[in-house]
């Protein structure tokens, strides 16, 4: 067939397309190859396309005469997670005893656990254009997983540095030694046990049992609940105990008021108001303001009680006691009433009982 060879190269220089248009040249394979060389096309020549163009019987029929090859990676970099990293909605599971298990569907790890591993990309392969220009492999842009709280990385392996819940939030891997309840802990919550800290963003309602190896923090109030912490308990808006609340902390309890509740601590109790409650602190019971008060009930400390007012005009029976349960000599034991000491208040240090309007009682031993 006679004609003239027309060659077009794609904008990315990865493909050369040939066709025959009007002309007087005898089209042969040798001529096709000469034209390719004249255009500087040297790589990726396609034998079938060259033969097809040389044997073509129609003008403007297209044939692929040469194809480049894109560069690439044999293996892209990737992460393996040793937990289910897919986001999900956590739904607590009801136990057989009717309590709720908040750990279900959450992933907990222990200190030293391997939680993820990064595998870098392997060496890639080079590509080329139809002009024999070499194209170097370019690794794809990868998501880099950062270490958040409770996580460290060594030799591309991510480890937990604490016990807790493992989470992947966007590009940050973290282990939080804290269970967060985003709202109230109520009847549906039942018994909550956690090996770490518990943070309640709402209230803790009556009927709830909450046990934490670490600290417990409550942004609202605590009603008639049972709470036990291996560390401190912090209650922002106080305790409405309804004669059912039982609060125990190996550390200290910090709250604004305690009403009709039992509170026991291994260290201190800090408050603004205690009403009709039974409280015990191994060390000190201290009001957080000069007008703090204790009215009704019993307050027992191992070292000192410091309060603004004790008792009330109704002469409600109120007992403030210092008891050294460890049988140690503590010469600094004291009961200190900053403002008013009402009738009906009983002060006791060891075996000595004081009644009256004394503002400060010290252990004289």
C-alpha positions in Angstrom: 0.0 0.0 0.0 1.2 3.5 -0.8 0.9 6.5 1.4 2.7 8.5 4.1 3.3 7.4 7.7 2.0 9.8 10.4 3.2 9.2 14.0 1.7 10.8 17.1 3.2 10.5 20.6 1.1 10.9 23.7 1.7 13.8 26.0 3.2 11.6 28.7 5.5 10.1 26.0 4.3 6.6 26.9 2.7 5.6 23.6 3.4 6.2 19.9 0.4 5.8 17.5 1.0 5.4 13.7 -1.4 5.6 10.7 -1.1 5.9 6.9 -2.4 9.0 5.2 -2.3 10.1 1.6 1.1 9.8 0.0 3.3 8.0 -2.6 5.7 5.9 -0.4 5.5 2.1 -0.4 4.7 1.2 3.2 6.9 -1.6 4.5 8.1 -2.7 8.0 11.5 -1.3 7.3 10.0 2.1 6.4 7.9 2.1 9.6 11.1 1.4 11.7 13.0 4.2 9.9 10.2 6.7 10.6 10.2 5.7 14.3 13.9 6.2 14.4 13.6 9.6 12.7 11.1 10.6 15.5 13.6 9.4 18.2 11.4 6.5 19.2 13.7 3.8 20.4 12.1 1.9 23.3 9.1 -0.4 23.7 8.6 -1.0 20.0 5.6 -3.1 19.3 6.2 -5.8 16.6 2.5 -6.5 16.0 1.7 -2.8 15.6 4.6 -2.3 13.1 3.5 -5.4 11.1 -0.1 -4.2 11.2 0.7 -0.8 9.9 2.9 -2.2 7.1 0.1 -4.5 6.0 -2.7 -2.0 6.4 -5.1 -1.6 3.4 -6.9 1.5 4.7 -5.9 5.1 5.4 -6.0 6.5 8.9 -6.3 3.2 10.7 -4.4 3.5 13.9 -1.7 1.1 15.3 0.3 1.2 18.5 3.9 1.3 17.3 5.6 1.7 20.7 4.7 1.7 24.4 6.7 2.9 27.4 6.6 1.3 30.8 5.7 3.2 34.0 8.0 2.8 37.0 6.6 1.3 40.1 7.2 -0.4 43.5 7.4 -4.1 43.9 5.8 -3.8 47.4 4.4 -0.6 48.7 5.0 0.3 52.4 2.2 -0.8 54.7 1.2 -1.3 58.3 0.0 -4.4 60.1 -2.2 -3.8 63.1 -2.5 -6.4 65.8 -6.0 -5.2 66.8 -9.1 -4.3 64.8 -8.2 -0.7 63.7 -11.6 -0.2 61.9 -13.7 2.5 63.6 -16.8 1.3 65.2 -19.6 2.2 67.6 -19.0 0.6 70.9 -22.1 -1.0 72.4 -21.8 -2.4 75.9 -22.9 -6.0 76.5 -25.3 -7.1 79.2 -23.8 -9.6 81.5 -25.8 -12.6 82.9 -26.1 -10.9 86.2 -27.7 -7.8 84.5 -24.6 -5.6 84.8 -23.0 -4.0 81.8 -19.6 -4.8 80.4 -18.0 -1.6 79.0 -14.9 -3.5 77.8 -16.8 -5.4 75.1 -15.7 -4.4 71.6 -13.0 -2.2 73.0 -9.4 -3.3 72.6 -7.3 -3.4 75.7 -3.5 -4.1 75.7 -0.9 -4.5 78.4 2.4 -2.7 78.7 5.0 -4.1 76.3 2.4 -5.5 73.9 3.2 -5.2 70.2 0.3 -3.3 68.6 1.4 -2.5 65.1 4.3 -2.9 62.7 5.4 -0.9 59.7 6.9 -2.6 56.6 8.8 -0.1 54.4 8.5 -0.3 50.6 10.9 -2.6 48.8 13.1 -1.5 45.9 11.1 -0.5 42.9 11.6 -1.0 39.2 12.5 1.7 36.6 10.3 2.7 33.7 11.0 4.3 30.4 9.3 6.5 27.7 9.1 5.6 24.0 12.1 8.0 23.7 14.1 5.6 26.0 14.1 8.2 28.8 14.5 6.4 32.1 11.8 6.9 34.8 12.9 6.3 38.4 10.4 4.7 40.8 8.7 7.1 43.2 7.2 5.6 46.4 3.6 6.5 46.9 2.8 9.0 49.6 2.2 7.0 52.7 0.2 7.7 55.8 2.7 8.0 58.6 1.3 6.7 61.9 2.4 8.9 64.8 2.9 7.7 68.4 0.3 9.2 70.7 0.1 8.7 74.5 1.1 5.3 75.8 2.9 4.2 72.5 6.5 4.0 71.4 8.1 2.8 68.2 11.3 0.8 67.9 12.6 -0.6 64.6 9.2 0.0 62.9 7.4 -1.9 65.7 4.8 0.0 67.8 4.6 -1.0 71.5 2.2 -0.1 74.3 4.0 1.6 77.2 1.0 1.3 79.5 -2.0 -0.9 80.1 -5.1 0.5 78.5 -7.4 0.9 75.5 -5.7 1.1 72.1 -7.1 3.5 69.6 -6.2 4.7 66.1 -7.5 8.2 65.7 -6.8 9.4 62.2 -3.0 9.0 62.0 -2.2 8.7 65.7 -1.9 5.4 67.6 -2.5 5.7 71.3 -3.1 3.6 74.4 -5.2 5.4 77.0 -5.2 4.1 80.5 -8.6 5.5 80.9 -12.2 4.5 80.3 -14.3 7.4 79.2 -18.1 7.4 79.7 -19.4 10.1 77.5 -22.5 11.0 79.6 -24.2 9.6 82.7 -23.4 6.3 84.3 -26.9 5.1 85.1 -29.1 2.0 85.5 -28.1 0.6 82.2 -24.5 0.9 83.1 -24.6 -1.5 86.1 -21.2 -2.6 87.3 -18.1 -1.0 85.7 -14.7 -2.5 86.4 -11.6 -1.1 84.7 -7.9 -1.7 85.0 -7.0 2.0 84.9 -8.7 5.4 85.3 -12.4 6.0 84.7 -13.7 9.4 83.5 -17.4 10.1 83.6 -18.4 13.2 81.7 -21.9 13.3 83.3 -23.4 12.0 86.6 -23.1 8.7 88.4 -26.6 7.7 89.2 -28.0 5.5 92.0 -27.5 1.8 91.6 -24.2 2.0 89.8 -21.1 0.2 91.0 -17.8 1.6 89.7 -14.4 0.0 90.4 -11.1 1.4 89.0 -7.5 0.3 89.7 -6.6 4.0 89.0 -8.4 7.3 89.6 -12.1 8.1 89.1 -13.1 11.5 87.8 -16.8 12.6 87.6 -17.8 15.9 86.0 -21.2 15.9 87.5 -22.7 14.6 90.8 -22.7 11.1 92.4 -26.0 9.8 93.7 -26.5 6.5 95.7 -23.7 4.7 94.0 -20.8 2.5 95.1 -17.4 3.7 94.0 -14.0 2.2 94.7 -10.7 3.6 93.3 -7.1 2.4 93.7 -6.1 6.1 93.4 -8.1 9.4 93.9 -11.7 10.1 93.4 -12.6 13.6 92.1 -16.3 14.6 92.0 -16.9 18.0 90.6 -20.4 18.7 91.9 -20.6 16.6 95.0 -22.3 13.5 96.4 -26.1 13.2 96.9 -25.8 9.9 98.7 -29.5 9.3 99.7 -28.0 7.1 102.5 -26.9 4.6 99.9 -23.6 6.0 98.5 -20.5 4.2 99.5 -17.3 5.8 98.3 -13.8 4.3 98.9 -10.4 5.6 97.6 -6.9 4.4 98.4 -5.9 8.0 97.7 -7.9 11.1 98.4 -11.4 12.3 97.7 -12.0 15.8 96.3 -15.5 17.1 96.1 -17.7 20.1 96.9 -20.2 18.5 99.2 -21.0 15.1 100.8 -24.6 14.5 101.8 -25.9 11.3 103.4 -23.0 9.2 102.2 -20.2 7.0 103.5 -16.7 8.0 102.4 -13.5 6.3 103.2 -10.0 7.2 102.1 -6.4 6.1 102.5 -5.3 9.6 102.5 -7.4 12.8 102.7 -10.9 14.2 102.2 -11.2 17.7 100.7 -14.7 19.3 100.8 -16.8 22.4 101.3 -19.7 20.8 103.0 -20.4 17.4 104.8 -24.0 16.8 105.9 -25.4 13.7 107.7 -22.6 11.5 106.5 -20.0 9.0 107.9 -16.6 9.9 106.6 -13.1 8.5 107.4 -9.7 9.7 106.2 -6.6 7.9 107.2 -4.8 11.3 107.3 -6.7 14.6 107.1 -10.2 15.9 106.6 -10.0 19.5 105.4 -12.6 22.0 104.2 -11.5 23.8 101.0 -12.8 27.2 102.2 -13.0 29.1 105.4 -16.8 28.6 105.5 -16.7 24.8 105.0 -19.0 23.0 107.4 -19.7 19.6 108.9 -23.3 19.1 110.1 -24.5 15.8 111.5 -22.9 12.4 111.2 -19.4 11.3 112.0 -16.1 12.5 110.6 -13.0 10.5 111.6 -9.4 11.3 110.7 -6.1 9.8 111.6 -4.3 13.1 111.8 -6.4 16.3 111.6 -9.8 17.8 110.9 -9.9 21.4 109.8 -13.4 22.9 109.2 -15.0 26.3 109.2 -18.2 25.5 111.1 -19.2 22.4 113.1 -22.8 21.7 113.8 -25.8 24.0 113.3 -28.5 25.9 115.3 -30.7 22.9 115.6 -27.9 21.3 117.7 -27.7 18.3 115.3 -25.4 15.6 116.8 -22.1 15.9 115.0 -19.0 13.9 115.9 -15.5 14.9 114.9 -12.9 12.3 115.9 -9.2 11.7 115.6 -8.4 8.0 115.7 -4.9 6.7 115.1 -5.7 3.2 113.7 -2.0 2.5 113.0 -1.1 2.9 116.7 1.5 5.5 115.9 2.4 8.5 117.9 1.2 11.6 116.0 1.9 14.6 118.2 0.4 17.0 115.6 -3.1 15.5 115.8 -5.7 18.3 115.9 -9.3 19.3 115.4 -9.5 22.9 114.2 -12.7 24.8 113.9 -12.1 28.2 112.2 -15.5 29.9 112.8 -18.3 28.5 114.8 -18.7 25.5 117.0 -22.4 24.7 117.8 -23.9 22.8 120.7 -24.4 19.2 119.9 -20.9 18.8 118.5 -18.7 16.2 120.1 -14.9 16.4 119.6 -12.8 13.3 120.3 -9.0 12.8 120.2 -8.1 9.2 121.1 -9.9 8.7 124.5 -10.4 12.4 125.3 -13.8 13.9 124.6 -14.5 17.6 124.5 -17.8 19.4 124.5 -18.2 23.1 124.4 -17.1 26.1 122.3 -13.4 25.5 122.0 -12.1 26.5 118.6 -9.0 24.3 118.4 -8.3 21.0 120.0 -4.7 19.7 120.0 -3.4 16.3 121.1 -1.2 17.3 124.1 0.5 13.9 124.3 
